Each structure stands twice: as C-alpha cells, then as structure tokens.
C-alpha cells in the first residue's frame, strides 16, 4: 500500500511529466498503485496522488458496470496520457476522490474524449471514450495537470466546502487507508 496524498498537499498541484520505459522500478510502482487503488476502494489512481509527479494512472471501472455499462471490463494503465479532443455534450455527475475523502460533488464534464497514451508495455494507444468511462479518465487526468475535482465545482459549492477541505488539510478527517497530509504552513514573521 502506498500512502495517498490528501487535499492541501503541494504535490497534488504539480504538473506531471512524461516518463520513459526505463523509469526506475516502473513495474513494481504500477503493481503497488493497483494494490493501493483496490485497497482504498477507488476506481482510479494517478501517480501524483502517491507523491510522484509523473504521467501514470491506473483505472478499473468494472465495479461501476451495473450503473454504467461502458465501464464493464474498462481496466487501463495509462502512461504519458495526453488528451487529443474533448467533445460531446456537457454532463454533470457526482464525483469523489481518494485525495479528498468523504466529499462528493457534482462536476460537469464533456461526455466524450480522445486520449493518447502508452500502456504498461509502452505500446501506443489512441482511444475515444464516452460516458462514465470518459469521466473517470478525465478525473484522473486532471491529477496529472495539478487539478482537483473541487476546482471544477461552482464558487458557491466551493465556499460551502471550505471548512471540510480545511479539516482534510489539517489531518482532522482521517480515511481508512494510508495517507499523507499537507506539511504545516509556516507562520510569517513580522
């Protein structure tokens, strides 16, 4: 299990970088990310959430197949993912995040995306995804860009979440998986 970085940690705001096939211990990292995602009851996990500013994410949408048939057998390891296109109508659904435990908010996203990436064997793929499968990839992709789903909620909802987010940042909300909170902010001397 890798510890998951929680809201407020500066690592979650870094823009991730592409990697090459000789990235150190890549196979083990991918296996650890799968294990961490499953143990935390997630359907996706991006490397920045475990403290690494690299363009790597793992997704398994299969647990959502009852409500979202497009997620059946939707299991991917995406390395060096880059969006080519976001199209279709804008659709709102509630989202949650392992880095922002116990908060779920409606987020509006396009319902179709095309993404280029390499898999764990560095085989190239260009894939067009729709529906909730596209949403999962967009959510995880945001992590690669230093964006959290709470950045995409309305200003009013963001204001209403402020106290809960602050509690996560301070480590007062504790998920039941290994995590790392933001380092304490230093007080300015006058």
C-alpha positions as CSV (number, residue, x, y, z in Angstrom):
1,X,0.0,0.0,0.0
2,X,1.2,3.4,-1.0
3,X,0.1,6.3,1.1
4,X,-2.3,8.7,-0.7
5,X,-1.6,12.4,-0.5
6,X,-4.6,14.3,0.8
7,X,-6.0,17.7,-0.2
8,X,-3.7,20.6,0.6
9,X,-0.5,18.8,-0.1
10,X,1.5,20.8,-2.7
11,X,2.4,17.6,-4.6
12,X,-1.2,17.4,-5.8
13,X,-0.7,20.7,-7.6
14,X,2.4,19.8,-9.6
15,X,2.1,19.2,-13.3
16,X,3.2,15.6,-14.0
17,X,6.0,14.8,-16.6
18,X,6.2,12.1,-19.2
19,X,8.4,9.2,-18.4
20,X,10.4,6.6,-20.5
21,X,10.3,2.8,-20.3
22,X,13.4,2.8,-18.2
23,X,11.7,4.7,-15.3
24,X,13.1,3.1,-12.1
25,X,11.0,0.2,-10.7
26,X,8.1,1.0,-13.0
27,X,6.6,-2.5,-13.0
28,X,6.6,-2.5,-9.1
29,X,5.1,1.0,-9.0
30,X,2.3,0.0,-11.3
31,X,1.6,-3.1,-9.2
32,X,1.7,-1.0,-6.0
33,X,-0.7,1.6,-7.5
34,X,-3.2,-1.2,-8.4
35,X,-3.0,-2.6,-4.9
36,X,-3.4,0.8,-3.3
37,X,-6.4,1.7,-5.5
38,X,-8.2,-1.6,-4.8
39,X,-7.4,-1.5,-1.0
40,X,-8.8,2.1,-0.9
41,X,-12.0,1.2,-2.8
42,X,-11.1,3.5,-5.7
43,X,-11.8,3.1,-9.4
44,X,-8.8,5.2,-10.4
45,X,-5.5,6.4,-9.0
46,X,-2.9,8.8,-10.5
47,X,0.8,8.9,-9.6
48,X,0.6,12.5,-8.2
49,X,-1.8,11.1,-5.6
50,X,1.0,8.9,-4.3
51,X,3.6,11.6,-4.4
52,X,5.1,11.1,-7.9
53,X,4.9,13.9,-10.5
54,X,4.8,11.5,-13.4
55,X,2.1,10.9,-16.1
56,X,0.9,7.5,-14.9
57,X,-2.6,6.4,-13.9
58,X,-4.5,3.2,-13.3
59,X,-8.2,2.7,-13.8
60,X,-10.7,-0.1,-13.2
61,X,-14.2,1.0,-13.9
62,X,-15.7,-2.5,-13.8
63,X,-17.2,-2.1,-10.3
64,X,-19.5,0.6,-11.8
65,X,-20.7,-1.6,-14.7
66,X,-24.2,-2.0,-13.2
67,X,-25.0,1.7,-13.5
68,X,-22.6,2.5,-16.3
69,X,-22.4,-0.4,-18.9
70,X,-19.5,1.4,-20.7
71,X,-17.3,0.7,-17.6
72,X,-17.6,-3.1,-18.0
73,X,-14.1,-4.5,-18.3
74,X,-12.7,-1.0,-18.5
75,X,-9.3,-1.5,-17.0
76,X,-6.4,0.5,-18.1
77,X,-2.9,1.5,-17.2
78,X,-2.2,4.8,-19.0
79,X,1.3,6.2,-19.2
80,X,2.1,9.6,-20.7
81,X,-1.6,10.3,-21.3
82,X,-2.5,13.4,-23.3
83,X,-5.9,14.5,-24.5
84,X,-6.4,15.0,-28.2
85,X,-10.0,16.1,-28.0
86,X,-12.9,16.6,-25.6
87,X,-16.3,16.7,-27.3
88,X,-20.0,15.9,-26.8
89,X,-22.5,17.4,-24.5
90,X,-21.6,18.6,-21.0
91,X,-22.9,16.1,-18.4
92,X,-22.9,16.5,-14.6
93,X,-22.4,13.7,-12.1
94,X,-21.2,13.4,-8.5
95,X,-17.5,12.7,-8.2
96,X,-15.4,11.7,-5.2
97,X,-11.6,11.4,-4.8
98,X,-9.3,9.3,-2.6
99,X,-7.3,12.6,-2.1
100,X,-10.4,14.4,-0.9
101,X,-12.1,11.8,1.3
102,X,-15.8,11.9,2.3
103,X,-16.6,14.7,-0.2
104,X,-18.8,14.2,-3.2
105,X,-19.8,17.0,-5.6
106,X,-21.4,17.4,-8.9
107,X,-18.9,18.1,-11.7
108,X,-19.7,19.0,-15.3
109,X,-17.5,17.4,-18.0
110,X,-17.7,16.6,-21.7
111,X,-19.1,13.1,-22.3
112,X,-16.6,12.1,-25.0
113,X,-12.8,12.3,-25.0
114,X,-10.0,11.0,-27.2
115,X,-6.7,10.3,-25.4
116,X,-3.3,9.1,-26.5
117,X,-1.1,7.1,-24.1
118,X,1.2,4.1,-23.8
119,X,0.3,1.1,-21.7
120,X,2.5,-0.7,-19.2
121,X,4.4,-2.4,-22.1
122,X,4.9,1.1,-23.7
123,X,2.6,0.1,-26.6
124,X,0.9,3.2,-28.0
125,X,-2.9,3.7,-27.9
126,X,-5.3,6.3,-29.2
127,X,-8.7,5.7,-27.6
128,X,-12.1,7.5,-27.8
129,X,-14.1,7.0,-24.6
130,X,-17.7,8.1,-23.8
131,X,-19.9,8.3,-20.7
132,X,-18.7,7.4,-17.3
133,X,-15.5,5.8,-18.6
134,X,-14.6,9.1,-20.2
135,X,-15.4,10.8,-16.8
136,X,-13.1,8.5,-14.9
137,X,-10.2,9.2,-17.3
138,X,-10.8,13.0,-17.1
139,X,-10.8,12.9,-13.3
140,X,-7.5,11.0,-13.2
141,X,-6.1,13.1,-16.0
142,X,-6.8,16.2,-14.0
143,X,-4.4,14.9,-11.3
144,X,-1.7,14.8,-13.9
145,X,-2.4,18.5,-14.6
146,X,-2.4,19.5,-10.9
147,X,-6.2,20.0,-10.9
148,X,-8.6,18.5,-8.3
149,X,-12.3,17.9,-8.9
150,X,-13.2,20.6,-6.2
151,X,-11.6,23.1,-8.6
152,X,-14.4,22.3,-11.0
153,X,-17.4,22.9,-8.7
154,X,-19.3,26.2,-8.6
155,X,-17.9,29.1,-6.5
156,X,-20.9,28.7,-4.1
157,X,-20.3,25.0,-3.6
158,X,-16.5,25.6,-3.1
159,X,-17.3,28.2,-0.4
160,X,-19.6,25.7,1.3
161,X,-16.8,23.0,1.2
162,X,-14.1,25.3,2.6
163,X,-14.4,24.1,6.2
164,X,-14.3,20.4,5.2
165,X,-11.4,20.9,2.9
166,X,-9.5,22.8,5.7
167,X,-10.2,19.8,8.0
168,X,-8.7,17.4,5.5
169,X,-5.7,19.7,5.0
170,X,-5.1,19.7,8.7
171,X,-5.4,16.0,9.1
172,X,-8.6,16.1,11.1
173,X,-10.5,14.0,8.6
174,X,-9.0,10.5,8.5
175,X,-9.7,8.0,5.8
176,X,-9.3,4.3,6.5
177,X,-6.3,3.9,4.2
178,X,-2.7,5.1,4.4
179,X,-2.4,8.8,3.7
180,X,-0.1,11.8,3.9
181,X,-1.4,15.2,4.9
182,X,0.0,18.6,3.8
183,X,3.0,19.8,5.7
184,X,2.1,22.5,8.2
185,X,2.1,26.0,6.9
186,X,4.8,28.2,8.3
187,X,3.7,31.4,10.0
188,X,5.1,34.6,8.6
189,X,7.3,36.6,10.9
190,X,6.6,40.3,11.0
